[in-house]
């Protein structure tokens, strides 16, 4: 239930949230979102900026980023239950460059139901704790969603 996208046939660019989350968006109605260690480009008005290291967003706030044409170059983006929001100090110390992101079933944000890691506009890693949501994602992206463990072992 851990995938990596390196081809962008279904997406205009890596980590375009609207395209990456498109097949599972309706399954994510009840979650809050955590974003940290971000570098991004956008021309749209979104509820994140470069003045903070961590953002805790409601579904409605996150939807603005989801609907935008924002490219996340680096960053960690996670869906969590609203009651499971972790400590901001712990989250602010996370890095998308942590070697642990390449480990299957290892979540940098342990409370995450979905965790997306944007890696230098080259790769998008997405991990799931829910098999149903993972299967929807894989069905949509087909061969573009590579098994993370197999990819890491081959690299």
LODOVEX-316742 format. One line per field, with one value per residue (C-alpha): residue in one letter; residue number from 1; x, y, z; chain. Coordinates in nm, 4 decimals, always signed. Example, Ala and Ser with C-alpha at 12.3 -4.5 7.8 and 13.67 -1.06 7.14 Angstrom:
% LODOVEX-316742
res: [a_s]
n: [1_2]
u: [+1.2300_+1.3670]
v: [-0.4500_-0.1060]
w: [+0.7800_+0.7140]
chain: [A_A]
% end
This chain:
% LODOVEX-316742
res: [x_x_x_x_x_x_x_x_x_x_x_x_x_x_x_x_x_x_x_x_x_x_x_x_x_x_x_x_x_x_x_x_x_x_x_x_x_x_x_x_x_x_x_x_x_x_x_x_x_x_x_x_x_x_x_x_x_x_x_x_x_x_x_x_x_x_x_x_x_x_x_x_x_x_x_x_x_x_x_x_x_x_x_x_x_x_x_x_x_x_x_x_x_x_x_x_x_x_x_x_x_x_x_x_x_x_x_x_x_x_x_x_x_x_x_x_x_x_x_x_x_x_x_x_x_x_x_x_x_x_x_x_x_x_x_x_x_x_x_x_x_x_x_x_x_x_x_x_x_x_x_x_x_x_x]
n: [1_2_3_4_5_6_7_8_9_10_11_12_13_14_15_16_17_18_19_20_21_22_23_24_25_26_27_28_29_30_31_32_33_34_35_36_37_38_39_40_41_42_43_44_45_46_47_48_49_50_51_52_53_54_55_56_57_58_59_60_61_62_63_64_65_66_67_68_69_70_71_72_73_74_75_76_77_78_79_80_81_82_83_84_85_86_87_88_89_90_91_92_93_94_95_96_97_98_99_100_101_102_103_104_105_106_107_108_109_110_111_112_113_114_115_116_117_118_119_120_121_122_123_124_125_126_127_128_129_130_131_132_133_134_135_136_137_138_139_140_141_142_143_144_145_146_147_148_149_150_151_152_153_154_155]
u: [+0.0000_+0.3009_+0.3508_+0.5896_+0.5086_+0.7939_+0.6073_+0.3738_+0.1392_-0.1682_-0.0387_+0.0776_+0.3614_+0.4712_+0.2746_-0.0124_-0.2539_-0.5645_-0.4309_-0.2571_-0.5590_-0.8259_-0.9070_-0.9369_-1.0551_-1.4094_-1.2666_-1.0834_-1.3798_-1.3267_-0.9603_-0.7520_-0.4258_-0.0704_+0.1877_+0.5533_+0.9011_+0.7440_+0.8836_+0.6226_+0.5275_+0.1830_+0.0043_-0.3103_-0.4247_-0.3812_-0.3729_+0.0015_+0.3061_+0.6757_+0.6289_+0.5617_+0.7219_+0.4028_+0.0421_-0.2592_-0.5507_-0.9152_-1.0652_-1.2072_-0.8717_-0.6860_-0.9403_-0.8103_-0.4643_-0.6181_-0.8068_-0.5114_-0.2407_+0.0281_+0.3381_+0.4853_+0.8572_+0.9479_+0.7300_+0.5376_+0.1589_-0.0544_-0.4213_-0.4985_-0.8133_-0.8910_-0.8506_-0.5039_-0.3149_+0.0466_+0.2782_+0.3855_+0.7456_+0.7834_+0.6266_+0.8419_+1.1578_+1.0550_+1.2280_+1.1189_+1.4853_+1.4798_+1.5963_+1.3037_+1.0598_+1.1892_+1.0871_+0.7627_+0.5000_+0.7107_+0.5179_+0.7069_+0.3785_+0.2678_-0.0945_-0.1251_-0.3876_-0.2381_+0.1144_+0.2502_+0.6157_+0.7211_+1.0832_+1.2468_+0.9712_+1.1040_+0.9129_+0.5922_+0.5732_+0.2284_+0.1570_-0.1751_-0.2965_-0.6333_-0.6217_-0.9449_-0.8077_-0.4731_-0.6485_-0.8479_-0.5244_-0.3444_-0.6410_-0.6380_-0.2621_-0.2100_+0.1535_+0.2530_+0.2159_+0.5195_+0.5543_+0.7746_+0.9583_+1.0434_+1.1502_+1.3745_+1.5355_+1.6106_+1.7579]
v: [+0.0000_+0.2183_+0.3661_+0.5898_+0.7872_+0.8874_+0.9111_+1.2054_+1.0772_+1.1226_+1.4444_+1.7719_+1.7837_+1.5971_+1.6407_+1.8328_+1.7495_+1.7711_+1.5051_+1.2877_+1.2780_+1.2742_+0.9001_+0.9062_+1.2603_+1.1549_+0.9009_+1.1764_+1.3855_+1.3314_+1.4194_+1.7186_+1.7833_+1.8463_+2.0006_+2.0516_+2.0955_+2.2615_+2.4125_+2.4903_+2.7110_+2.8589_+3.1513_+3.0735_+3.1982_+2.9056_+2.8819_+2.8086_+3.0282_+3.0378_+3.2120_+2.8903_+2.5485_+2.3558_+2.3953_+2.2242_+2.2591_+2.1633_+1.9751_+2.3053_+2.4857_+2.1966_+2.1867_+2.5289_+2.3779_+2.0660_+2.2715_+2.5004_+2.4593_+2.4370_+2.2283_+2.0876_+2.0470_+1.9217_+1.8430_+1.6068_+1.6159_+1.3935_+1.3240_+1.2613_+1.2267_+1.5633_+1.4065_+1.2689_+1.5905_+1.5397_+1.7759_+2.0732_+2.0564_+1.6969_+1.7764_+2.0866_+1.8730_+1.6317_+1.6360_+1.5038_+1.4116_+1.1672_+0.8253_+0.6694_+0.7972_+0.5197_+0.2499_+0.0739_+0.1126_+0.3692_+0.6917_+1.0038_+1.1247_+0.8154_+0.9335_+0.9631_+0.7702_+0.8988_+1.0414_+1.2073_+1.2982_+1.5303_+1.4758_+1.7479_+1.7464_+1.4074_+1.1561_+1.1435_+0.8815_+0.8060_+0.5686_+0.4416_+0.2663_+0.1893_-0.0859_+0.0275_+0.3774_+0.2360_+0.0074_+0.3000_+0.4943_+0.2027_+0.1271_+0.4863_+0.5213_+0.1617_+0.0958_+0.4539_+0.3704_+0.1557_-0.0539_+0.1556_-0.1386_-0.2915_+0.0464_+0.1146_-0.2304_-0.1804_+0.1674]
w: [+0.0000_-0.0679_-0.4120_-0.5997_-0.9121_-1.1363_-1.4677_-1.5117_-1.7820_-1.5585_-1.4072_-1.5595_-1.3086_-0.9977_-0.6808_-0.8316_-0.5504_-0.7674_-0.9991_-0.7383_-0.5064_-0.7788_-0.7567_-0.3762_-0.2960_-0.2012_+0.0444_+0.2335_+0.3538_+0.7259_+0.7540_+0.8503_+0.6711_+0.7859_+0.5531_+0.6432_+0.4931_+0.1901_-0.1233_-0.3851_-0.6782_-0.7322_-0.8874_-0.6881_-0.3492_-0.1076_+0.2745_+0.2937_+0.2521_+0.3323_+0.6693_+0.8638_+0.8765_+0.9511_+0.8447_+1.0008_+0.7596_+0.7747_+0.4814_+0.3518_+0.3736_+0.2147_-0.0661_-0.1778_-0.2266_-0.3828_-0.6434_-0.7187_-0.9788_-0.7130_-0.7720_-0.4530_-0.5175_-0.1702_+0.1248_+0.3447_+0.3198_+0.5414_+0.6050_+0.9722_+1.1761_+1.3411_+1.6864_+1.5970_+1.5213_+1.6370_+1.8230_+1.6091_+1.7387_+1.6192_+1.2815_+1.2281_+1.2508_+0.9732_+0.6363_+0.2984_+0.2511_+0.5439_+0.4135_+0.6027_+0.3363_+0.1104_+0.3605_+0.2868_+0.5601_+0.7473_+0.8004_+0.9069_+1.0574_+1.2473_+1.2716_+0.8918_+0.7005_+0.3753_+0.3546_+0.0415_+0.0052_-0.2749_-0.3752_-0.5845_-0.8496_-0.9600_-0.7501_-0.5520_-0.2777_-0.1416_+0.1461_+0.2756_+0.5884_+0.4267_+0.1632_-0.0033_-0.0644_-0.1772_-0.4252_-0.5709_-0.6151_-0.7818_-1.0083_-1.1360_-1.1845_-1.3003_-1.4059_-1.3200_-0.9494_-0.8779_-0.5643_-0.3336_-0.1776_-0.5151_-0.6525_-0.3513_-0.3769_-0.7485_-0.7019]
chain: [A_A_A_A_A_A_A_A_A_A_A_A_A_A_A_A_A_A_A_A_A_A_A_A_A_A_A_A_A_A_A_A_A_A_A_A_A_A_A_A_A_A_A_A_A_A_A_A_A_A_A_A_A_A_A_A_A_A_A_A_A_A_A_A_A_A_A_A_A_A_A_A_A_A_A_A_A_A_A_A_A_A_A_A_A_A_A_A_A_A_A_A_A_A_A_A_A_A_A_A_A_A_A_A_A_A_A_A_A_A_A_A_A_A_A_A_A_A_A_A_A_A_A_A_A_A_A_A_A_A_A_A_A_A_A_A_A_A_A_A_A_A_A_A_A_A_A_A_A_A_A_A_A_A_A]
% end
